[in-house]
Amino acid sequence: MQHPPAPPLLPDSAGAWKHLLTSLRLEDADLLRRLLQTAVILVLAWLALRLLRSLARRIERAAHEHDPTRVSDAERRGRTLAGLMQSIGTAVIAIVALLTVLGLFVNVAPLLAGLGVVALAFSLGAQGLVKDFIGGFFILLEHQFRVGDVVRIAGVEGTVERLTLRCTTLRDAYGVSHFVANGQITVVSNLTRQWSRAVVDVTVAYREDIDRVLALLQEEVRQFAEDPAWKPMVSGEPRVAGVEQMSDTGVVLRLWVDVYPGTQSDAEREVRRRIKNRFDREGIEISVPRTVRVVDEPRP
């Protein structure tokens, strides 16, 4: 007695393909048409991304002022807007392209409804993430800082390299990159908003003639402000404030110069260099802490 052949454990590839088309209610011609539509959608999405990057570069070029010695406020706004437009635009294009492609093969209405429920549950469970997005939105809306600004936020000070709705990327003076969630930012200290101040404290010995030292400081800081190499960075008149403190090491004198945003550190170093050289020529002693060594000699 012959037994009928056993059915195969797995359907062949052709049968599997027919089963998939049947489940999706597609014919071969219909499938080919929708695959072509998918290719067109992907090409359009790719072109949209290219256009988005081109617009971002145009914004940066339009804000560029061709001055290598400084980064203007318009350039900072351009970089911030370009980066934000690229991050948000890329996400929107990717989501729209994905949903459009899925809509060619399945009914996306139940999927969107399910995503809405998932998004609601996700928002309830990820309140910190929602807080980050809200914080980033108000940072951009109120122009608290921009890309290129030097800020102090969440206990970290550095230059803003990237700003998104979720986090801010800072690079400190040691080259360390810090990622700060916008929801953690409660106080923003912008060190480069409109102008910066270079503050220099000098400590001289008590025996020095303070009026003479103040006159020398006023002359030196005036020469600094009139130097052609530094004059474009100086904003307003420099000022020698006078005696700031009488410490146990000497008399502390303070002066400051308002400079272009972000150049205060360079200006402080240059002013200190000029003051040191001038004090050396004039014989003025810069006070330093003194160490007293007590030697206990043995008694005879």
C-alpha positions, 0 to 999 in steps of 0.5 A, a space after each residue: 500500500 502506497 502512502 501519499 507523499 508528505 507535505 513539505 514542512 516549509 512552503 517554497 519561496 514562490 508559495 510564500 511570496 503568493 501567500 504574502 501578496 494574498 494577505 496584503 491583497 496585492 497582485 503582481 502588477 499592483 505590487 510593481 506599481 507600489 514599489 515604484 511609488 515607494 522608490 519615488 517617495 524615497 527619492 523625493 525624501 532624499 532630495 528634500 534632505 539635500 534641499 534642507 542641507 542646502 538651505 542650512 548652508 545658505 543661512 550660514 553664508 548669509 549670516 557670515 560677515 567675512 571678518 576673521 577676527 570676530 564672530 558676529 551676533 548674526 553669525 551665531 543666530 545663523 548657525 543656531 537656526 541652521 542646526 535646529 532646522 536640520 535636526 527638526 527637518 530631518 526628523 519630519 522628512 523621515 517620519 513623513 516618508 515612512 508613513 507614506 510608504 507604509 500607507 501604500 501597503 497597509 492601512 495606517 489609520 489604526 497604526 496612527 491611533 496606536 502610536 498616539 496611545 503609545 506616545 501618550 504613555 511614553 510622555 507620561 513615563 518620560 516627563 524628563 524628556 518632555 521637560 527637556 523639549 520645553 526648556 529647549 523651546 523657551 531657550 530658542 524662543 527667548 534667545 537666551 544663548 546661541 551657537 558660539 556663545 560662551 555660557 555657564 549652565 548647570 555648573 558647566 562653563 564653555 562654548 556652545 557647539 550645538 543646540 537642539 530642543 533636547 540638549 545643549 553641547 558645550 566645549 570647555 577651556 580644556 577641550 572637554 565636551 559636555 552634554 547638558 539636558 535642557 531640562 536641567 538648565 535653571 540659570 543661564 549666565 551668558 558671558 558673550 551677550 552683546 559685549 564682554 568685560 575683561 577684568 584684571 586685578 593687580 596686587 602691589 606692595 604697600 610701600 608703593 605709591 598707589 596714585 603713581 601706580 594708578 596713573 601708570 595703569 590708566 596710561 597702559 590700558 589706554 595704550 592697549 585700547 588705542 593699539 591698532 591690533 586691539 582697537 577693533 575689539 574694544 568697546 567703550 573707554 577702559 577704566 581703572 576702578 581703583 583700590 579694590 581690596 587691601 589684603 594681607 599680601 598687598 593692595 589690590 587694584 582693579 581695571 577693566 575693558 569692555 571688549 567684543 563678545 568672546 575676546 575677554 580672555 585674550 584681552 586679559 592676558 594681553 593687559 597683564 603682559 603689558 602691566 608686567 613689562 611696565 612694572 618691571 621698567 618702572 621698578 614697581 613691586 608686584 606683591 606675592 605671598 611671603 613664606 616665613 620659615 621658623 627653624 627651631 634651634 637646639 638650646 645650648 
